């Protein structure tokens, strides 16, 4: 997954990168235009579709970056004993991963940030070993730094999707920026409240006991990498390493071959190695079955009634996602109240006359 994401963005951006390197001269004028209005500005030559007065002001996002860095350093130091240098390194890695996330989400509608950000765990595994840290605090810093890098990159990717949606709806970018600011402020308290709710309803989320209604499959991948890169003796057998290297080579070579020799009309039949790798770390069958059913149904729908699908397809799928999410919150509330199925449900149709709902 990691190699596929990096090679994919490299091949997708190879022409623009080559042009940028070729045309690089004095970078100062381009840097100056960020802070000083260009007197020779020509709207017709601007690739940005939004008018200049509707864009996010430079001092807005610069102030936000400075404040975010300061708050991140303070919180990571007081809550996770991370140094300022380590926090800044995590933010720089998140900045790099945001390019991968934006490119992949815009090109394939798949956000690989969580996968790519695991590379930061490898980096901080080397940092903790270089400092001679004990395994437990090294694992804490490894997970905290990886989460910081992943979260910052994921937010950048999500906001680009929001800005694209706003552009299609003809919303002003600066108004969206303000709305994002207020929405994020509310979400800080809402996300903490939902976390407390779900962990109270299902303590297995924290303790790791099984079976658990919320398996959180990606958590196992994060934990496995944190354990592997901080262990004194590398716990992964050589055969697994050789297999990973072989799969990485296959993924990288296949992506290069796709971009150089495969006609674009056949790209739809090319395997998405992010999806293949995701199947390796998601052992629950219900997810793959549900995705296969939904994909088949959507394919038949768009084949039979394309205009009807364009009108209602995404609305129906969004309603399903929202409905399951709200249903999960309602289920957690019932569990906290002690009135969930195991307490008052009936076992009609269940094996051995035991509640199975």
C-alpha positions in Angstrom: 0.0 0.0 0.0 2.8 2.4 0.9 4.8 1.8 -2.2 1.7 1.9 -4.4 0.7 5.3 -3.0 4.2 6.9 -3.4 4.8 5.5 -6.9 1.3 6.4 -8.1 1.7 10.0 -7.1 5.2 10.1 -8.6 4.0 8.8 -11.9 0.9 11.1 -11.9 2.9 14.2 -11.2 6.0 13.4 -13.3 5.2 15.8 -16.0 4.4 18.7 -13.7 7.5 18.0 -11.6 9.7 17.9 -14.7 8.2 21.3 -15.9 8.7 22.8 -12.5 12.3 21.7 -12.3 12.9 22.9 -15.8 11.4 26.4 -15.2 12.9 26.9 -11.8 14.8 30.2 -11.7 14.7 32.7 -8.9 12.1 31.5 -6.4 11.8 34.8 -4.7 9.1 36.4 -6.9 6.8 33.4 -6.4 7.4 33.5 -2.7 6.9 37.3 -2.6 3.5 37.0 -4.3 2.2 35.1 -1.3 2.5 38.2 0.9 2.4 41.1 -1.6 -0.2 41.7 -4.3 1.3 41.3 -7.7 1.0 44.7 -9.6 1.1 42.8 -12.9 -1.7 40.4 -12.0 -3.8 39.3 -15.0 -7.0 37.5 -14.1 -7.2 35.8 -17.5 -3.8 34.0 -16.8 -4.8 32.8 -13.4 -5.6 29.1 -13.2 -7.6 29.5 -10.0 -11.3 29.7 -11.0 -12.3 31.7 -8.0 -12.0 35.5 -8.1 -9.1 37.1 -6.2 -11.4 38.8 -3.6 -13.2 35.4 -2.8 -10.0 33.5 -1.9 -8.7 32.7 1.6 -6.5 35.6 2.7 -2.8 34.7 3.2 -2.6 36.0 6.8 -5.6 33.7 7.7 -3.9 30.4 6.9 -0.4 31.6 8.1 -1.8 32.6 11.4 -3.6 29.3 11.6 -0.4 27.3 10.9 1.5 29.2 13.5 -1.2 28.7 16.2 -1.6 25.1 15.3 2.1 24.4 15.6 2.3 26.1 19.0 -0.7 24.2 20.3 0.5 20.9 18.9 3.9 21.4 20.6 2.3 22.3 23.9 -0.2 19.4 23.9 2.2 16.7 22.7 4.8 17.8 25.3 2.4 17.8 28.2 0.3 14.8 27.3 2.8 12.5 25.6 6.2 13.8 26.7 7.2 14.5 23.1 9.9 17.1 22.4 9.4 20.2 20.3 11.7 18.8 17.6 9.8 15.5 17.4 6.4 17.3 17.1 7.7 19.5 14.3 9.1 16.5 12.5 5.7 14.8 12.7 4.0 17.9 11.3 6.6 18.1 8.4 5.8 14.4 7.6 2.1 15.2 7.7 2.8 18.0 5.3 4.5 15.6 2.9 1.8 13.0 3.2 -0.9 15.6 2.5 0.4 15.9 -1.1 -0.1 12.1 -1.5 -3.6 12.2 0.1 -4.8 15.1 -2.0 -3.5 13.6 -5.2 -4.9 10.1 -4.5 -8.2 11.3 -3.3 -8.6 13.6 -6.3 -7.6 11.0 -8.8 -9.0 7.8 -7.4 -11.3 9.0 -4.6 -9.3 6.8 -2.2 -7.5 8.5 0.8 -4.3 6.6 1.5 -3.1 9.0 4.3 -3.5 6.4 7.1 -1.4 3.9 5.1 1.3 6.4 4.1 1.4 7.9 7.6 2.6 4.6 8.9 5.9 5.6 7.3 6.2 8.1 10.1 6.0 5.3 12.6 9.1 3.8 10.9 10.9 7.2 11.1 10.0 7.6 14.8 11.0 4.0 15.5 14.5 5.0 14.4 14.3 8.2 16.5 13.3 6.4 19.7 16.0 3.7 19.2 18.6 6.4 18.5 17.7 8.0 21.8 17.8 4.7 23.6 14.2 4.9 24.9 12.5 2.1 26.7 10.0 0.1 24.7 6.8 1.4 26.4 7.5 5.2 26.1 8.9 4.6 22.6 5.6 2.9 21.6 3.6 5.8 23.0 5.6 8.4 21.1 5.5 6.3 18.0 1.7 6.1 18.0 1.3 9.8 19.0 3.6 11.1 16.3 2.1 8.8 13.7 -1.4 9.9 14.6 -0.3 13.6 14.5 1.2 13.1 11.0 -1.8 11.2 9.7 -4.4 13.5 11.2 -2.8 16.7 9.8 -2.5 15.1 6.3 -6.1 13.7 6.5 -7.5 17.1 7.4 -5.8 18.7 4.4 -7.2 16.0 2.1 -10.7 16.3 3.5 -10.7 20.1 3.2 -9.6 19.9 -0.5 -12.7 17.6 -1.0 -14.9 20.2 0.8 -13.5 23.0 -1.3 -14.2 21.1 -4.5 -17.8 20.5 -3.4 -18.1 24.2 -2.5 -16.7 25.1 -5.9 -19.3 23.0 -7.6 -22.0 24.7 -5.5 -20.4 28.1 -6.3 -19.5 28.9 -2.7 -16.8 31.3 -1.9 -13.5 29.7 -0.6 -13.1 32.3 2.2 -16.6 31.6 3.5 -15.9 27.9 3.5 -12.7 28.5 5.4 -14.6 30.4 8.1 -17.3 27.6 8.2 -14.5 25.0 8.5 -13.0 26.9 11.4 -16.3 27.0 13.4 -17.2 23.5 12.5 -13.8 22.2 13.7 -14.2 24.1 17.0 -17.5 22.4 17.6 -16.1 19.0 16.4 -13.4 19.1 19.1 -15.9 18.8 21.9 -18.3 16.5 19.8 -15.6 14.0 19.0 -14.4 13.7 22.6 -18.0 13.3 23.7 -18.6 10.5 21.2 -15.4 8.8 22.2 -16.4 8.8 25.8 -19.9 7.5 24.8 -18.7 4.6 22.7 -15.9 3.6 25.1 -18.4 3.7 28.0 -20.9 1.5 26.1 -18.1 -0.8 24.8 -15.0 -0.8 27.1 -13.5 -3.4 24.8 -12.5 -0.6 22.4 -9.8 0.3 24.9 -9.1 -3.0 26.7 -9.0 -5.0 23.5 -11.2 -7.8 24.7 -12.9 -10.0 22.2 -15.5 -10.2 20.8 -16.1 -6.5 20.5 -18.8 -4.8 18.4 -16.3 -2.2 17.2 -13.3 -4.1 16.0 -11.4 -1.0 14.5 -9.3 -3.1 12.1 -6.8 -0.4 11.3 -5.9 -0.1 15.0 -4.2 -3.6 14.8 -2.0 -2.4 11.9 -0.9 0.7 13.8 -0.2 -1.4 16.9 1.7 -4.0 15.0 4.0 -1.5 13.4 4.6 0.4 16.7 5.5 -2.9 18.4 7.8 -4.0 15.5 9.8 -0.8 15.1 10.3 -0.4 18.9 11.1 -4.0 19.9 14.7 -4.8 20.7 14.6 -7.9 18.6 12.7 -7.4 15.4 9.7 -9.7 15.7 8.9 -10.1 12.0 10.4 -13.3 10.5 12.6 -12.9 7.4 10.1 -14.6 5.2 7.6 -11.9 5.9 10.1 -9.3 5.0 11.0 -11.0 1.8 7.3 -11.3 0.9 6.7 -7.6 1.7 9.6 -6.6 -0.5 8.4 -8.8 -3.4 4.8 -7.4 -3.2 6.2 -3.9 -3.0 8.2 -4.5 -6.2 5.2 -6.0 -7.9 3.0 -3.0 -6.9 5.7 -0.4 -8.0 6.5 -2.0 -11.3 2.9 -2.5 -12.2 2.0 1.1 -11.5 4.9 2.3 -13.7 3.8 -0.1 -16.4 0.3 1.1 -16.2 1.3 4.8 -16.7 3.8 4.1 -19.4 2.3 1.4 -21.6 -1.3 0.6 -20.6 -3.9 2.7 -22.5 -6.1 4.8 -20.1 -9.3 3.1 -21.2 -8.0 -0.2 -19.6 -7.1 1.4 -16.3 -10.5 0.5 -14.8 -9.4 -3.2 -15.0 -6.1 -2.5 -13.3 -5.9 -3.7 -9.6 -5.9 -1.0 -6.9 -3.1 -2.2 -4.6 -4.5 0.0 -1.8 -7.7 -2.1 -1.9 -5.7 -5.4 -2.0 -3.5 -4.3 0.9 -6.5 -3.1 2.9 -8.0 -6.6 2.6 -4.9 -8.0 4.2 -5.5 -6.0 7.4 -9.3 -6.2 7.6 -10.1 -9.8 8.5 -13.8 -9.3 9.0 -15.8 -10.7 6.1 -18.8 -8.5 6.5 -17.0 -5.5 5.1 -15.9 -7.2 1.9 -19.3 -8.8 1.4 -21.1 -5.5 2.0 -18.7 -3.6 -0.4 -19.1 -6.3 -3.1 -22.9 -6.2 -2.8 -23.0 -2.4 -2.9 -20.7 -2.2 -5.9 -22.7 -4.8 -7.8 -26.0 -3.1 -7.1 -24.5 0.3 -8.1 -23.1 -1.2 -11.3 -26.4 -2.7 -12.3 -28.3 0.5 -11.4 -26.0 2.8 -13.5 -26.2 0.3 -16.4 -29.9 0.1 -16.3 -30.9 3.6 -15.3 -27.9 6.0 -15.7 -29.9 9.2 -15.3 -31.7 7.9 -12.3 -28.4 6.9 -10.7 -26.9 10.3 -11.3 -29.9 11.9 -9.5 -30.3 9.5 -6.6 -27.2 7.2 -6.4 -25.0 9.3 -4.2 -27.9 10.5 -2.0 -28.9 6.9 -1.3 -25.4 5.8 -0.4 -24.8 8.9 1.8 -28.1 8.1 3.5 -27.0 4.6 4.2 -23.7 5.8 5.7 -25.4 8.4 7.8 -28.1 6.0 8.9 -25.6 3.4 10.1 -23.6 6.0 11.9 -26.6 7.5 13.7 -27.8 4.0 14.5 -24.4 3.2 16.1 -24.8 6.3 18.3 -28.3 5.3 19.3 -27.1 1.7 20.1 -24.3 3.1 22.3 -26.9 5.2 24.2 -29.1 2.2 24.7 -26.1 0.2 25.9 -25.1 2.9 28.4 -28.7 3.0 29.7 -28.6 -0.8 30.1 -31.6 -1.5 27.9 -29.8 -3.1 24.9 -30.7 -6.5 23.4 -28.7 -8.8 25.7 -30.7 -7.4 28.7 -34.2 -7.3 27.3 -34.0 -8.9 23.9 -35.6 -12.3 23.0 -33.8 -15.3 21.5 -36.4 -16.4 19.0 -34.6 -17.9 16.0 -31.2 -17.8 17.7 -29.0 -20.9 18.1 -29.2 -22.6 21.6 -31.9 -20.2 22.6 -29.3 -17.5 23.3 -29.7 -13.9 22.3 -27.8 -13.2 19.0 -28.9 -9.8 18.0 
